[in-house]
Amino acid sequence: MQSLPVELQLHIAKFLDVETILSLRKTCTSLFQFTYDRSLWLCLISRISHVFPRPLSESETASLSTLQLECLIKTATHVEQVWLLPRKDSFLIKERFDSDDVDISIPRRPRVRCLAFVSDHYLLSLGSGGKFNLWKINDVFAPLAAEVVATHASSTWYPCAYHVNTAGSVLAIALMHVEFVAARVLTISLDTGISSESCPPLLVTRGEFSIFLLQVIKAIDADLELVLTSDGESSFEVVNWRTKAQATVALIASDPGDLWNGITAMRICGPYVLVVRMHVVEAYPLPSHVSSGVGERADILPQLTFRFPHTMTYRRVSLTKTTCVEDDESEIYGLSALANELSHGIFLFYVELTVRPLPSLSVSPVGVRPMAIAAPQTIVVPLSEELSLPLPPPVPFGVVQDTRTFVSAWALGDYGRRGIWVAGSRTNMIRTVVAFTNPRDVSNTSSEALVWSNNSLQANVVSNGPRLINGQVVHDIPLQDDIAVCAVSDTTGRIALGSWAGSITIL
């Protein structure tokens, strides 16, 4: 190969995989230098784009050095290869919360209320005892380790929600007073790795404001400096923590047939507030006077509603980061959502909110994992075979093999490529951590024009309907360590588990 012209060598090498290129590096001096050619790694990124959790723009890759490009590709390839393999090693970063952290007034509440991977290098935990911790997680190829870089504890202020700004440099955490009369926002500076000088995180109080009685903080936005609070069923408040400006938005009256249609998640998407409720997804125009980041519009945006066509209740949902496609003619926001229906199983949706040219809201089914079919480690009944047993309505699946499986926690990565759930059985003393990869590229979901109906929720591997989520068991957990919350990092493949007792484990 050395006798060939360099241009031809490069052309041939661009068809090689990462392992082969790294092997060439060990052969001789000339090939050693050859494998550090920047164009080689740029070509490889475009060829193996499927292993990355999100598409990489030209501006992002242009700012990276050759060594950074190589590290990025090696990490993505490694995570893709080991993602669905069993995790033999686990790292306990916190045994339990201290005894004085226990909220005795709410004995049934888990001591870890929220876990989240932040900017891929940090793990955030929000506790029910007025405490939160931020750990820095080491490199993927290094032994598991975690270092506390920021911590906060209070007997009167409880962490409720968090958000990372677009640049990934600031983490904002909203806290609520125990008497439900006030809220405050703390910010933590993060090391983005762009600068050669690494500064320790700074914990700063950015604002404090009053809230209405019975209002609960649902979401915050670090870029717009907004907090969303709600009483659950009738309205929500939008508050600017810097200017103290606020506005009340009345929720659309729910269907008379709904016993309860409370809010499960909220997110600001451009000029809209996206509200996910138990039976519907809605979009409300964001009051422009509250935020300077949303300009005045000549036209009046309408309220948008999408009602799930089946009779199921989603009590909690995990949302990904919001993507935005914007040009002179269009403005479209999208995100993935993973939800669990207590009786029927795991559902993966794709939500698309169009602002221009015409406002619209769509929710498309992407993946389904019925808890009535066999567990991942057993043989799955073929979807083409129909059992003779009658299906008690309204079960929206084509197969039934009751294993009495239930789900205690579930989460999606920030980019929606990977997800996990923790499953258990009433006849088994072991809980299993099940990992999966998004069964379909969500960027193609809207173009497939999926039709919502009870029949469309049939798990299918060949039609345009939602795919069967093919989960793989990657870890077993004893019953006494029952998991209340979990988190997953798309980029590093790390999994974090928080038990009811307060222990936190990284896989």
Rosetta blueprint (number, residue, H / E / L):
1 M L
2 Q L
3 S L
4 L L
5 P L
6 V H
7 E H
8 L H
9 Q H
10 L H
11 H H
12 I H
13 A H
14 K L
15 F L
16 L L
17 D L
18 V H
19 E H
20 T H
21 I H
22 L H
23 S H
24 L H
25 R L
26 K L
27 T L
28 C L
29 T H
30 S H
31 L H
32 F H
33 Q H
34 F H
35 T L
36 Y L
37 D L
38 R H
39 S H
40 L H
41 W H
42 L H
43 C H
44 L H
45 I H
46 S H
47 R H
48 I L
49 S H
50 H H
51 V H
52 F L
53 P L
54 R L
55 P L
56 L L
57 S L
58 E H
59 S H
60 E H
61 T H
62 A H
63 S L
64 L L
65 S L
66 T H
67 L H
68 Q H
69 L H
70 E H
71 C H
72 L H
73 I H
74 K H
75 T H
76 A H
77 T H
78 H H
79 V H
80 E H
81 Q H
82 V H
83 W L
84 L L
85 L L
86 P L
87 R L
88 K L
89 D L
90 S L
91 F E
92 L E
93 I E
94 K E
95 E L
96 R L
97 F L
98 D L
99 S H
100 D H
101 D H
102 V L
103 D L
104 I L
105 S L
106 I L
107 P L
108 R L
109 R L
110 P L
111 R L
112 V E
113 R E
114 C E
115 L E
116 A E
117 F E
118 V E
119 S L
120 D L
121 H L
122 Y E
123 L E
124 L E
125 S E
126 L E
127 G E
128 S L
129 G L
130 G L
131 K E
132 F E
133 N E
134 L E
135 W E
136 K E
137 I E
138 N L
139 D L
140 V L
141 F L
142 A L
143 P L
144 L L
145 A L
146 A E
147 E E
148 V E
149 V E
150 A E
151 T E
152 H E
153 A E
154 S L
155 S L
156 T L
157 W E
158 Y E
159 P E
160 C E
161 A E
162 Y E
163 H E
164 V E
165 N L
166 T L
167 A L
168 G L
169 S L
170 V E
171 L E
172 A E
173 I E
174 A E
175 L E
176 M E
177 H E
178 V L
179 E L
180 F L
181 V L
182 A E
183 A E
184 R E
185 V E
186 L E
187 T E
188 I E
189 S E
190 L L
191 D L
192 T L
193 G L
194 I L
195 S L
196 S L
197 E L
198 S L
199 C L
200 P L
201 P L
202 L L
203 L E
204 V E
205 T E
206 R E
207 G E
208 E E
209 F E
210 S E
211 I L
212 F L
213 L L
214 L L
215 Q L
216 V E
217 I E
218 K E
219 A E
220 I E
221 D E
222 A L
223 D L
224 L L
225 E L
226 L E
227 V E
228 L E
229 T E
230 S E
231 D L
232 G L
233 E L
234 S L
235 S E
236 F E
237 E E
238 V E
239 V E
240 N E
241 W L
242 R L
243 T L
244 K L
245 A L
246 Q E
247 A E
248 T E
249 V E
250 A E
251 L L
252 I L
253 A L
254 S L
255 D L
256 P L
257 G L
258 D L
259 L L
260 W L
261 N L
262 G L
263 I E
264 T E
265 A E
266 M E
267 R E
268 I E
269 C E
270 G L
271 P L
272 Y E
273 V E
274 L E
275 V E
276 V E
277 R E
278 M L
279 H L
280 V E
281 V E
282 E E
283 A E
284 Y E
285 P E
286 L L
287 P L
288 S L
289 H L
290 V L
291 S L
292 S L
293 G L
294 V L
295 G L
296 E L
297 R L
298 A L
299 D L
300 I L
301 L L
302 P L
303 Q L
304 L E
305 T E
306 F E
307 R E
308 F L
309 P L
310 H L
311 T L
312 M L
313 T L
314 Y E
315 R E
316 R E
317 V E
318 S E
319 L E
320 T L
321 K L
322 T L
323 T E
324 C E
325 V E
326 E E
327 D L
328 D L
329 E L
330 S L
331 E E
332 I E
333 Y E
334 G E
335 L E
336 S E
337 A E
338 L E
339 A E
340 N E
341 E E
342 L L
343 S L
344 H L
345 G E
346 I E
347 F E
348 L E
349 F E
350 Y E
351 V E
352 E E
353 L E
354 T E
355 V E
356 R E
357 P L
358 L L
359 P L
360 S E
361 L E
362 S E
363 V E
364 S E
365 P E
366 V E
367 G E
368 V E
369 R E
370 P E
371 M L
372 A L
373 I L
374 A L
375 A L
376 P L
377 Q L
378 T L
379 I L
380 V L
381 V L
382 P L
383 L L
384 S L
385 E L
386 E L
387 L L
388 S L
389 L L
390 P L
391 L L
392 P L
393 P L
394 P L
395 V L
396 P L
397 F L
398 G L
399 V L
400 V L
401 Q L
402 D L
403 T L
404 R L
405 T E
406 F E
407 V E
408 S E
409 A E
410 W E
411 A E
412 L E
413 G L
414 D L
415 Y L
416 G L
417 R L
418 R E
419 G E
420 I E
421 W E
422 V E
423 A E
424 G E
425 S E
426 R L
427 T L
428 N L
429 M L
430 I E
431 R E
432 T E
433 V E
434 V E
435 A E
436 F E
437 T E
438 N L
439 P L
440 R L
441 D L
442 V H
443 S H
444 N H
445 T L
446 S H
447 S H
448 E H
449 A L
450 L L
451 V L
452 W L
453 S L
454 N L
455 N H
456 S H
457 L H
458 Q L
459 A L
460 N L
461 V L
462 V L
463 S L
464 N L
465 G L
466 P L
467 R E
468 L E
469 I L
470 N L
471 G L
472 Q E
473 V E
474 V E
475 H E
476 D E
477 I E
478 P E
479 L H
480 Q H
481 D H
482 D L
483 I E
484 A E
485 V E
486 C E
487 A E
488 V E
489 S L
490 D L
491 T L
492 T L
493 G L
494 R L
495 I E
496 A E
497 L E
498 G E
499 S E
500 W L
501 A L
502 G L
503 S L
504 I E
505 T E
506 I E
507 L L
